[in-house]
Amino acid sequence: MKVLVWYGPLLKALIPPLIAFCLIIFYHFRYYAWEPAWHWFALGIFYTHIFEYLDHRFAMHYGIPGLKWMKDGHREHHRVFHRQNYKTKNPADLWEISSSWYLFPVLLFIHYFAFIFLLPNKYAVFAPMFFLGVVLRFLTYETTHYFSHLADNFFDRWVEKIPLVRQRRASQDKHHFRHHVREEINFGFVGRLLDWLCRTLFPPFKFRRRH
């Protein structure tokens, strides 16, 4: 089916996190209470924003001992999606957009049990809202990032019809394109706050050449 050709890699990236979150919720509701605290939901979003920036900049680009496979995998992503091939409809290239399907679920389980067992017991009731923010923030990233690299897709055609959102999406896409041109800038994807704070935001500052 043509749908699976264009969107199969995206489904591979989205379905495992949703399954992992459902398993966590099933476990949590069996053993713990919960409270609908929306500030914890927002905190989960912001935490994931910070984690994404640090993971992208240091693990995927500069490299962390013991995590060389992450840098190698991301290097392949940049090799495929270079300046002239930033957007593509080549089915083989589309599988290089997202991370391995199991990576986020593993990280989600680790973070959940760290949250439950390392924080005081009184905070356990906030875990579902916190990780709902984490998962929705991640799914937003995976979806918009995927469509940034898929040429002539229905999502961007639909967004083009919405005022303000259209401009925001175009700005996001341009921001990420510049990262694929110069890998030492624009590490954030959904937002630019951390790029601005950490001085990695375009217009470029003076960077030393990396070998």
C-alpha positions, 0 to 999 in steps of 0.5 A: 500500500502506498500509505505504508510506503510514505508513512510506515517509518512514521508509524514505526516511530509513533506506535511503540511510544504509545504502547509503552505509555499505555503499559506505564499507565496500566501499571501506575493505576494498579499500584498508585493514585494520580492527580490531574495536575496540569503544571506537571503536564507542562513540566513534562513538556519542558523536561522533554524539550531540554532532554531533546536539545542535550541529546541531539547536541551532545550524544548525536553530534559531539558524541558521548563515551559508550553511546557512539552508536547514537552518533553514528546513526545520526551521522547517517541521518545527516548523510542522507538528508544533506543540503540538496536532499533535505526533502525527499520521497525516496522510500529508502531515505524515509527510514533514516528520519526517526530514531530506532523504534525501541529507543524512546520506550526504553528511555520512558520506562527508565525515567518512569521508574526513576520518577517513582522510586527516586522521588518522595512517595508524595510525588507518585500521583503526578507521574501520569500527567508528567509523562503524558506531557513527555509523550505528547511532546515527543510525538509532536517532535517525531511527527513534525520532524518526519514531515520536514523531510518528506516532500510534498506531504499532506500535513504541510499542505494542510498547515499551509491553509491555516494563518499563523500556523503556516508561518510558524511551520515555515519558520520551523522548517527553515530553522531545521534546514539550516541545521542540516546545512551547518550541523553546529547550529540550531539543535532544537527542533520544536522550539528555539529557546535553548538554542538562544540560551546556549548560543547555538541559534542562527544567525551563527556565532563564530565556531571552531571547525570540528574534525 
